[in-house]
Amino acid sequence: MFVEMTEDLLPRTQYTKKVCRYKVFGGWLVRAFVTMRGAGEDIQDECSVFVPDPAHSWLPPEAWERIQTERIGGISRLQAPAGWVVYSSSSGNIHDRERERVGVRMGSLVYIPDADHEWESEIKPIYTGPFGG
């Protein structure tokens, strides 16, 4: 079984450093990378998801669609063959050895089947804290 691991860049989301896909047996492997600077070094998070597309005919759109927002983070989607690739990001704080606060960002990818792309969406704020939505 042949797997072509040539990197093909996809549009980035607001909080990713790079999003790419690789042609694999039966579809695509999509990977998203997030890098945050903290505690004197880069902290990198990576997530991936398989997108079924046996014909390898996927022509990705030029941009992600934001479907939920929060003060820092949110959820975006990208139309894919017979469904959607959904990226969710969040951020938080960790402490280094000297108990200094360091911001980190994490993300996840999922594939949601939707053969006819019937999922309708409009941006909805999900953060309702003192800074608004």
MIDOBA-36117 format. One line per field, with one value per residue: residue in one letter; y, x negated, z of N, C-alpha, C, CB in turn. Coordinates in nm, 2 decimals, always signed. Atoms other than C-alpha are relative to their C-alpha. Glycine has a CB too. Layout:
<nodes>
rest: a/... $
nc2: Y/... $
nc1: X/... $
nc3: Z/... $
cac2: Y/... $
cac1: X/... $
cac3: Z/... $
cc2: Y/... $
cc1: X/... $
cc3: Z/... $
cbc2: Y/... $
cbc1: X/... $
cbc3: Z/... $
</nodes>
This chain:
<nodes>
rest: m/f/v/e/m/t/e/d/l/l/p/r/t/q/y/t/k/k/v/c/r/y/k/v/f/g/g/w/l/v/r/a/f/v/t/m/r/g/a/g/e/d/i/q/d/e/c/s/v/f/v/p/d/p/a/h/s/w/l/p/p/e/a/w/e/r/i/q/t/e/r/i/g/g/i/s/r/l/q/a/p/a/g/w/v/v/y/s/s/s/s/g/n/i/h/d/r/e/r/e/r/v/g/v/r/m/g/s/l/v/y/i/p/d/a/d/h/e/w/e/s/e/i/k/p/i/y/t/g/p/f/g/g $
nc2: -0.12/-0.12/-0.12/-0.11/-0.09/-0.13/-0.10/-0.09/-0.09/-0.04/-0.13/+0.00/-0.06/-0.11/+0.04/+0.10/-0.04/+0.06/+0.11/+0.07/+0.13/+0.10/+0.10/+0.14/+0.10/-0.02/-0.13/-0.10/-0.03/-0.15/-0.03/-0.14/-0.03/-0.12/-0.03/-0.11/-0.02/-0.01/+0.06/+0.00/+0.10/+0.01/+0.11/+0.03/+0.10/+0.05/+0.09/+0.05/+0.07/+0.07/-0.05/+0.10/-0.05/+0.10/-0.05/-0.11/-0.11/-0.11/-0.14/-0.08/-0.14/-0.09/-0.04/+0.07/-0.07/+0.00/+0.03/-0.05/-0.07/-0.04/-0.11/+0.05/+0.14/+0.01/+0.12/-0.03/+0.12/+0.00/+0.10/+0.11/+0.09/+0.06/-0.03/-0.12/+0.01/-0.10/-0.03/-0.07/-0.04/-0.06/-0.04/+0.00/-0.03/+0.09/-0.07/+0.06/+0.04/-0.12/-0.03/-0.11/+0.05/+0.01/+0.03/+0.11/+0.01/+0.14/+0.02/+0.14/+0.01/+0.11/+0.00/+0.03/+0.04/-0.08/+0.03/-0.11/-0.13/-0.07/-0.07/-0.15/-0.06/-0.14/-0.02/-0.02/-0.02/+0.09/-0.06/-0.11/-0.06/-0.15/-0.07/+0.01/+0.12 $
nc1: -0.09/+0.08/-0.05/+0.07/+0.01/+0.03/-0.08/-0.08/-0.05/-0.14/-0.01/+0.01/-0.11/+0.06/+0.10/+0.09/+0.12/+0.00/-0.09/+0.04/-0.06/+0.08/-0.08/+0.02/-0.09/-0.15/-0.04/+0.10/+0.03/+0.01/+0.07/+0.01/+0.11/-0.01/+0.12/+0.00/+0.13/-0.01/+0.10/+0.12/+0.01/-0.12/-0.09/-0.08/-0.11/-0.04/-0.11/-0.02/-0.13/-0.01/-0.11/-0.02/-0.01/+0.08/+0.04/+0.10/-0.05/-0.03/+0.05/-0.04/-0.03/+0.12/+0.00/-0.08/-0.11/-0.01/-0.14/-0.02/+0.12/+0.01/+0.10/+0.13/-0.03/-0.12/-0.02/-0.01/-0.02/+0.04/-0.08/+0.08/-0.09/-0.11/+0.00/+0.07/+0.10/-0.03/+0.12/-0.04/+0.12/-0.02/+0.12/+0.01/+0.13/+0.08/+0.10/+0.13/+0.06/+0.00/-0.15/-0.05/-0.11/+0.03/-0.12/+0.01/-0.12/-0.02/-0.11/-0.04/-0.07/-0.09/-0.07/-0.15/-0.07/-0.12/+0.01/-0.05/+0.04/-0.12/+0.02/+0.00/+0.07/+0.03/+0.10/-0.06/+0.10/-0.02/+0.06/-0.09/+0.06/+0.00/+0.05/-0.10/+0.01 $
nc3: +0.00/+0.01/-0.07/+0.05/-0.11/+0.04/-0.07/+0.08/-0.10/+0.00/-0.07/-0.15/-0.08/-0.08/-0.11/+0.03/+0.07/+0.13/+0.02/+0.12/+0.02/+0.07/+0.07/-0.06/+0.05/-0.02/-0.03/-0.04/-0.14/-0.02/-0.13/-0.04/-0.09/-0.07/-0.07/-0.09/-0.07/-0.14/-0.09/+0.07/+0.11/+0.08/-0.03/+0.12/-0.01/+0.13/+0.00/+0.14/+0.02/+0.13/+0.08/+0.11/+0.14/+0.08/+0.13/-0.03/+0.08/-0.09/+0.02/-0.12/+0.02/-0.02/-0.14/-0.10/-0.05/-0.15/-0.04/-0.14/-0.04/-0.14/-0.01/+0.06/+0.06/+0.08/+0.09/+0.14/+0.08/+0.14/+0.07/+0.04/+0.07/-0.07/-0.14/-0.05/-0.10/-0.11/-0.09/-0.13/-0.07/-0.13/-0.06/-0.15/-0.06/-0.08/-0.07/+0.01/-0.13/-0.09/-0.02/+0.08/+0.09/+0.15/+0.08/+0.10/+0.08/+0.04/+0.10/+0.04/+0.13/+0.02/+0.13/-0.02/+0.12/+0.04/+0.14/+0.08/-0.06/-0.05/-0.13/+0.01/-0.12/-0.01/-0.11/-0.13/-0.11/-0.11/-0.12/-0.04/-0.11/-0.01/+0.12/+0.10/+0.08 $
cac2: +0.00/+0.33/+0.64/+0.97/+1.18/+1.50/+1.80/+2.00/+2.32/+2.41/+2.74/+2.83/+2.89/+3.20/+3.01/+2.77/+2.80/+2.56/+2.32/+2.06/+1.74/+1.42/+1.18/+0.84/+0.52/+0.60/+0.97/+1.24/+1.29/+1.65/+1.79/+2.12/+2.28/+2.54/+2.70/+2.92/+3.08/+3.04/+2.96/+3.04/+2.77/+2.70/+2.47/+2.29/+2.11/+1.90/+1.73/+1.52/+1.36/+1.12/+1.26/+0.98/+1.05/+0.74/+0.93/+1.20/+1.47/+1.71/+2.08/+2.26/+2.60/+2.91/+2.97/+2.82/+2.93/+3.04/+2.89/+2.97/+3.22/+3.29/+3.55/+3.33/+3.03/+2.90/+2.65/+2.66/+2.43/+2.35/+2.18/+1.84/+1.55/+1.43/+1.62/+1.88/+1.91/+2.09/+2.26/+2.36/+2.56/+2.67/+2.83/+2.82/+2.87/+2.65/+2.73/+2.68/+2.58/+2.94/+2.94/+3.20/+3.18/+3.07/+3.08/+2.77/+2.70/+2.35/+2.23/+1.93/+1.82/+1.60/+1.49/+1.51/+1.32/+1.53/+1.39/+1.68/+1.96/+2.04/+2.17/+2.54/+2.77/+3.12/+3.26/+3.23/+3.37/+3.12/+3.34/+3.56/+3.69/+4.06/+4.12/+4.03/+3.77 $
cac1: +0.00/-0.15/-0.12/-0.23/-0.36/-0.40/-0.29/-0.01/+0.07/+0.43/+0.56/+0.47/+0.72/+0.68/+0.48/+0.28/-0.08/-0.03/+0.24/+0.15/+0.28/+0.11/+0.25/+0.29/+0.47/+0.85/+0.83/+0.62/+0.45/+0.50/+0.27/+0.28/-0.01/+0.00/-0.31/-0.32/-0.63/-0.67/-0.91/-1.20/-1.11/-0.85/-0.56/-0.40/-0.07/+0.03/+0.35/+0.46/+0.77/+0.84/+1.07/+1.22/+1.18/+1.08/+1.07/+0.84/+1.06/+1.09/+1.03/+1.03/+1.19/+0.96/+1.06/+1.20/+1.54/+1.56/+1.87/+1.82/+1.60/+1.48/+1.25/+0.95/+1.02/+1.32/+1.44/+1.39/+1.49/+1.36/+1.58/+1.44/+1.56/+1.90/+1.85/+1.65/+1.32/+1.37/+1.09/+1.15/+0.90/+0.86/+0.60/+0.49/+0.20/-0.07/-0.34/-0.71/-0.96/-0.97/-0.58/-0.56/-0.25/-0.29/-0.01/+0.05/+0.29/+0.43/+0.64/+0.82/+0.95/+1.25/+1.41/+1.80/+1.98/+2.24/+2.28/+2.49/+2.33/+2.66/+2.51/+2.60/+2.41/+2.38/+2.11/+2.22/+2.02/+1.97/+1.77/+1.99/+1.74/+1.65/+1.50/+1.82/+1.87 $
cac3: +0.00/-0.11/+0.11/-0.04/+0.25/+0.05/+0.25/+0.09/+0.28/+0.36/+0.48/+0.84/+1.11/+1.33/+1.59/+1.39/+1.27/+0.98/+0.85/+0.60/+0.44/+0.32/+0.06/+0.23/+0.14/+0.11/+0.17/+0.35/+0.68/+0.79/+1.06/+1.24/+1.43/+1.70/+1.85/+2.16/+2.31/+2.68/+2.96/+2.72/+2.47/+2.20/+2.30/+2.01/+1.99/+1.69/+1.61/+1.31/+1.16/+0.87/+0.59/+0.37/+0.00/-0.20/-0.53/-0.37/-0.54/-0.25/-0.35/-0.02/+0.01/+0.05/+0.42/+0.73/+0.85/+1.21/+1.37/+1.74/+1.90/+2.25/+2.39/+2.31/+2.08/+1.91/+1.65/+1.28/+1.00/+0.65/+0.39/+0.30/+0.09/+0.22/+0.54/+0.74/+0.91/+1.24/+1.44/+1.80/+1.99/+2.35/+2.56/+2.92/+3.15/+3.29/+3.53/+3.48/+3.75/+3.89/+3.90/+3.63/+3.42/+3.06/+2.81/+2.60/+2.32/+2.23/+1.94/+1.81/+1.47/+1.39/+1.07/+1.07/+0.80/+0.62/+0.26/+0.13/+0.34/+0.51/+0.83/+0.85/+1.08/+1.19/+1.42/+1.78/+2.07/+2.35/+2.59/+2.80/+3.05/+3.13/+2.79/+2.60/+2.32 $
cc2: +0.12/+0.12/+0.12/+0.11/+0.14/+0.10/+0.09/+0.10/+0.04/+0.14/-0.01/+0.05/+0.12/-0.03/-0.11/+0.06/-0.05/-0.11/-0.06/-0.13/-0.09/-0.10/-0.13/-0.09/+0.04/+0.14/+0.09/+0.00/+0.15/+0.02/+0.15/+0.02/+0.13/+0.02/+0.12/+0.01/+0.01/-0.07/-0.02/-0.10/+0.00/-0.13/-0.03/-0.10/-0.04/-0.09/-0.05/-0.08/-0.06/+0.05/-0.11/+0.07/-0.09/+0.05/+0.11/+0.12/+0.13/+0.13/+0.08/+0.14/+0.09/+0.04/-0.08/+0.09/-0.01/-0.03/+0.02/+0.07/+0.02/+0.10/-0.05/-0.14/+0.00/-0.13/+0.05/-0.12/+0.03/-0.11/-0.10/-0.10/-0.07/+0.03/+0.13/-0.04/+0.11/+0.01/+0.08/+0.03/+0.06/+0.04/-0.01/+0.04/-0.12/+0.08/-0.07/-0.02/+0.12/+0.05/+0.13/-0.06/+0.01/-0.04/-0.11/-0.01/-0.15/+0.00/-0.14/+0.01/-0.12/+0.01/-0.03/-0.03/+0.09/+0.00/+0.12/+0.14/+0.08/+0.08/+0.15/+0.05/+0.15/+0.02/+0.02/+0.01/-0.10/+0.05/+0.12/+0.07/+0.15/+0.07/-0.02/-0.12/+0.03 $
cc1: -0.09/+0.06/-0.09/-0.01/-0.05/+0.09/+0.07/+0.07/+0.14/+0.01/-0.02/+0.12/-0.07/-0.11/-0.09/-0.12/+0.00/+0.11/-0.04/+0.08/-0.10/+0.09/-0.04/+0.11/+0.15/+0.04/-0.12/-0.02/-0.02/-0.06/+0.00/-0.11/+0.02/-0.13/+0.02/-0.14/+0.03/-0.11/-0.14/-0.01/+0.14/+0.07/+0.09/+0.10/+0.03/+0.12/+0.03/+0.14/-0.01/+0.13/+0.02/+0.02/-0.08/-0.04/-0.11/+0.04/+0.03/-0.08/+0.04/+0.04/-0.12/+0.00/+0.09/+0.12/+0.01/+0.15/+0.03/-0.12/+0.01/-0.11/-0.13/+0.03/+0.13/+0.00/+0.01/+0.02/-0.05/+0.08/-0.10/+0.09/+0.10/-0.01/-0.08/-0.12/+0.02/-0.12/+0.05/-0.13/+0.04/-0.13/+0.01/-0.13/-0.06/-0.10/-0.13/-0.06/+0.00/+0.14/+0.04/+0.10/-0.04/+0.13/-0.03/+0.13/+0.00/+0.11/+0.03/+0.07/+0.09/+0.05/+0.15/+0.06/+0.12/+0.00/+0.05/-0.03/+0.12/-0.02/-0.01/-0.06/+0.00/-0.09/+0.08/-0.11/+0.03/-0.07/+0.09/-0.05/+0.00/-0.04/+0.10/-0.02/-0.05 $
cc3: +0.00/+0.07/-0.05/+0.11/-0.04/+0.06/-0.10/+0.10/-0.03/+0.06/+0.15/+0.06/+0.07/+0.09/-0.04/-0.07/-0.14/+0.01/-0.13/-0.02/-0.07/-0.07/+0.06/-0.06/+0.04/+0.04/+0.04/+0.15/+0.01/+0.14/+0.02/+0.11/+0.07/+0.08/+0.09/+0.06/+0.15/+0.07/-0.07/-0.11/-0.07/+0.05/-0.12/+0.02/-0.14/+0.01/-0.14/+0.00/-0.14/-0.07/-0.11/-0.14/-0.09/-0.13/+0.01/-0.09/+0.08/-0.04/+0.11/-0.03/+0.05/+0.15/+0.08/+0.04/+0.15/+0.04/+0.14/+0.04/+0.15/+0.01/-0.05/-0.04/-0.08/-0.08/-0.14/-0.08/-0.15/-0.08/-0.06/-0.08/+0.09/+0.15/+0.03/+0.08/+0.10/+0.09/+0.12/+0.07/+0.13/+0.05/+0.15/+0.05/+0.07/+0.07/-0.02/+0.14/+0.10/+0.03/-0.07/-0.10/-0.14/-0.07/-0.10/-0.08/-0.05/-0.10/-0.02/-0.13/+0.00/-0.14/+0.03/-0.13/-0.02/-0.16/-0.09/+0.06/+0.04/+0.13/-0.02/+0.12/-0.01/+0.12/+0.13/+0.11/+0.11/+0.13/+0.04/+0.12/-0.01/-0.13/-0.12/-0.09/-0.14 $
cbc2: +0.00/+0.04/-0.01/+0.07/-0.05/+0.01/+0.08/-0.08/+0.13/-0.10/+0.07/+0.08/-0.10/+0.07/-0.04/-0.11/-0.04/-0.06/+0.05/-0.02/+0.01/-0.07/+0.01/+0.01/-0.14/-0.09/+0.01/+0.14/-0.08/+0.06/-0.05/+0.06/-0.01/+0.00/+0.01/-0.03/+0.13/-0.06/-0.14/-0.03/-0.14/-0.01/+0.03/-0.04/+0.06/-0.08/+0.06/-0.09/+0.10/-0.15/+0.14/-0.09/+0.15/-0.12/+0.05/-0.04/-0.05/-0.03/+0.05/-0.01/+0.04/+0.12/+0.15/-0.03/-0.05/+0.14/-0.15/-0.12/+0.14/-0.13/+0.04/+0.00/-0.10/+0.12/-0.08/+0.08/-0.04/-0.02/+0.07/-0.07/-0.11/-0.15/-0.11/+0.09/+0.01/-0.04/+0.08/-0.10/+0.10/-0.10/+0.14/-0.14/+0.12/-0.12/+0.01/+0.09/-0.04/+0.11/+0.02/+0.06/+0.09/-0.11/+0.12/-0.13/+0.09/-0.09/+0.07/-0.06/-0.01/-0.01/-0.11/+0.13/-0.15/+0.15/-0.12/-0.01/+0.08/-0.11/-0.05/+0.05/-0.06/+0.09/+0.11/-0.12/+0.14/-0.14/+0.05/-0.06/-0.05/+0.04/-0.06/+0.12/-0.06 $
cbc1: +0.10/-0.02/+0.00/+0.05/-0.08/+0.00/-0.08/+0.11/-0.09/+0.09/+0.14/-0.13/+0.06/+0.12/+0.08/+0.06/-0.12/-0.14/+0.15/-0.15/+0.13/-0.10/-0.03/+0.02/-0.04/+0.04/+0.09/+0.05/-0.13/+0.14/-0.15/+0.14/-0.14/+0.13/-0.12/+0.11/-0.07/+0.13/+0.04/-0.11/-0.04/-0.02/+0.09/-0.09/+0.13/-0.12/+0.13/-0.11/+0.12/+0.00/-0.02/+0.12/-0.05/+0.09/+0.12/-0.14/+0.13/-0.04/+0.05/-0.11/+0.12/+0.01/+0.04/-0.08/+0.14/-0.05/+0.03/+0.03/+0.00/-0.03/-0.01/-0.12/+0.01/+0.03/+0.12/-0.13/+0.15/-0.16/+0.08/-0.07/-0.09/-0.01/-0.05/+0.10/-0.15/+0.13/-0.11/+0.09/-0.08/+0.08/-0.04/+0.04/+0.02/-0.06/+0.04/-0.09/-0.14/-0.08/+0.02/-0.12/+0.13/-0.12/+0.05/-0.03/+0.00/+0.03/-0.05/+0.09/-0.11/+0.11/-0.06/+0.06/+0.03/+0.00/+0.07/+0.15/-0.09/+0.11/-0.13/+0.15/-0.14/+0.13/-0.09/+0.09/+0.00/-0.05/-0.15/+0.14/-0.14/-0.08/-0.13/+0.01/+0.13 $
cbc3: +0.12/-0.15/+0.15/-0.13/+0.11/-0.16/+0.10/-0.09/-0.01/+0.08/-0.03/+0.04/+0.10/+0.07/+0.12/-0.09/+0.07/-0.03/+0.00/-0.01/-0.08/+0.10/-0.15/+0.16/+0.04/+0.11/+0.12/-0.04/+0.05/-0.01/-0.01/+0.05/-0.07/+0.10/-0.09/+0.12/-0.06/+0.04/+0.05/+0.10/+0.05/-0.15/+0.13/-0.11/+0.08/-0.07/+0.06/-0.04/+0.01/+0.01/-0.05/+0.03/-0.01/-0.02/-0.07/-0.03/-0.07/+0.14/-0.14/+0.11/+0.09/-0.08/+0.01/+0.13/-0.07/+0.06/-0.04/+0.09/-0.06/+0.09/+0.15/+0.11/+0.11/-0.08/+0.05/-0.05/+0.00/-0.01/-0.12/+0.12/-0.07/-0.02/+0.09/+0.08/-0.07/+0.08/-0.08/+0.09/-0.08/+0.10/-0.05/+0.05/+0.10/-0.09/+0.15/-0.09/-0.02/-0.06/+0.15/-0.09/+0.03/-0.02/-0.08/+0.07/-0.13/+0.12/-0.13/+0.11/-0.11/+0.11/-0.10/+0.07/+0.00/+0.05/-0.03/+0.00/-0.10/+0.02/+0.07/-0.02/+0.01/+0.01/-0.03/+0.04/+0.06/-0.03/-0.03/+0.03/+0.02/+0.11/-0.05/-0.09/-0.02 $
</nodes>
